[in-house]
Amino acid sequence: MKYWKFYLLSLVVILIDQAVKLIVHYNMEMGLPGEIHVIGDFFKLHYTLNPGMAFGVELGSEYGKLMLTLFRLVAMFGIGYYLYYLVNHNAPKGLVWCIALILGGAVGNLIDSTFYGVWFDNALYGSSTPWFHGQVIDMFYLDIWEGIIPHWVPLLGGKPMSLWPIFNIADSAIFIGVLLILFNQKRFFGEHPEPKHQAVQQQGF
């Protein structure tokens, strides 16, 4: 049970993520025609397909999508084992909960990449197979800012820029997990955890 409560959080993230994506896919029109304004122009629901990573970042090679999906697959097993390792080595509970969030988000987007090209026929154009080439469904649209960067800013001055991330539940879980780890580095990594059985042996002496 000491492991499964953390894996259960990952499962909850996956189920909520997939449920929201299915609701969006079957009930919203894609793009501007189906856009729903929740908080004015700042926060909207906007059905779009993301061929790349979180917040629309893409890999630019011919096999970029396949590489990304395979990377997600490897990362899923790596993060899943790391969670098991942390619990077994008596790591801070906050860190383990964060890793559980990240694991759930990683699996949520992996499902899209692996299966949505087949289930929803949304594989990238020209893909050799719909398997592993599915596009991730995004829907939460934050229209933060769009304009020209001041000329005094080094390198980017005078260039147009837009800050309008579109993301999903899985992206949010990953972002929150990573952010909490960054803000709590000293607390989470200040001391090296030791296996529980070693701690028990030391107490016996």
N, C-alpha and C positions, 0 to 999 in steps of 0.2 A: 504493500500500500504506500510505502514511503516514496516509491517512484511514480506510481500511477496517478497520483493527484496532480503531478506536474504534466504528465502526458495527457491527462484529461483536459487541462487548460488548452493545450495545443489542439486537441480534438474539437473543443468548443469553438476556438478561433476558426478552424477549418470549416466546420458546419455553418457557422454564421456567415463566413466569407462566401461560401458556395451558395447558400440560400439567397443572399443579397444579389449575387451575380445572376442567378437563375431568374429571380424576380425582375431584375432590370432587363435581361435578355428577352423575356416573354411579355413584358408589359410596357416597355419604353421604346420609342422610335429612336434610332441612332442619330447622333449629331444635334445640330441646332433645332430642328423641328420638334424633337422630343424633350428639349431642355426644360427643367423645372426650377424656377427661382425659389429658393428656400429663404435666404436672407438677402433680399435685393439682388444686386449684381455681384455681391461678394461671395456667397456660397450657393452653388447650384448643383443640381443632379444632372449629369450630362453623360449619356451612354456613348462610350468610345472604346475602340480596340487599341491595345498597346502591344506592339510587336516586340518590345524590348524589356528592359528591367523596370524597377520601381520608378515612378514619376516620369516615364516616357524615355528614359535613357536607352539607347540602342547600341548594338554591336554592328559595325559597319561592313563586315565581310559577307561573302556569299553564303558561308556556313555559320554566320553569326548566331542565328536563331537556334540551330541545332546545338551549337556549342553552349549556348546559354541554358537550354533545357537540360543538357547533360550535366552542366555545372550545378544546376539546381538539384538534380537527382543525387549527385555525389554529396552536395552540401546538406541535403536532407538527412542522409545517413550519418554524416559527420556531426551535425548538430544534435541529432538524436542520441548518438553515443556520448557526446560531450555532456549532455544533460544527465545521462546515467552516471557518468564519471563524477560529475560535481556532487550529485546526491550521495554517491558511495564514499566520497572523500569529505563529507560533512562541510560542504561549501556554504557560504551565507545564503539563506533562503531567498533573499531578494534577488540575488544573481541567478539562482535556478529558475525563479518565476520569469525573469527577463528572457532567459534562454528558451523557456517554454513558449513565450510569446513569439519569439523569432522563429522557432521551429514551426509553429502553427502557420505563421505568415508564409514561410518558405514553401511548405507543402501546399498551401492554398493556391499560390501562383503556379506551382509545379503542375497541379491538376489541369489548370487552363492550358499551359504550354504543351502538355502531353496529350490531352484528350479533346480539347475544344476544336481543334482542326477537323476532327472526325465528327464529334457530336453536333457542332454548330456550323461546320463547313466554313470556318473563318481562318484557315491556314493562309500564310503569306502567299501572295501571287507568285507562281513559278516554283513553289516548293516541290521537291521530288516526291514527297509523301505528306499526307495530312498529319500523320503521327509525329509527335514531338515538334510540330511547327505551328501549333495553335497560338492564337493571340489572346492576351490577358484582357479580361473585361474590367474597365475602370468606370467610375461613376461620380465620385466626389470631386467637385470642381471648385477650387479656391481662386478667385480672380483678385489677386493681391495688388498687383501694380503693373503698369505698362507705360513706358516713356523713354526718354533719352537720358542716358547717364551723363552727369555733369562733366564738362571738359577737363576739370582739374583731377578727376580720378585716373590714376595711372593705368595704362594699357587699354582700359575699357571706356575711357572718357569720350563722349560724343557719339557713342554707339547706341542704337535702340535695344531695349531689353524688355522681356516680358516675364513676370513672375505669376504663373497661373498653373500650379500643379494640379493634375487630375490623377486620382489614386483610388484604391479600394480598401477593404477591411484588412486584407493580408498585408498590404503596404503599410497601413497604419500600425498593425501589430509589430512589424519589423522595426519601424521607425521609433515607436514608443520603447520597445525593448532595448534598442541600441542607445537611445537618448538617456534612459535611466541608468544604463551601465556607465556611460560617459560621465554622468553627473555624480555617480557613486563609486568611482574608481578606488578611492582610498578605503572606503568601507568594504568593498567587494574583494579587493586584491591586496589589502594592507598586510594580511597574514596568509601564509601558505597553508591551505587546508591539509589535514592528514587523514588517512583512512580511519574509519570508526573503530575497526578491530585493533589498530595500533594504539589508539587512544585508550581503549579498554585495557590493553596489556600494560601500558605505562601506569595507569591508575592502580593496577594490581601490585606493582612494585612499590 
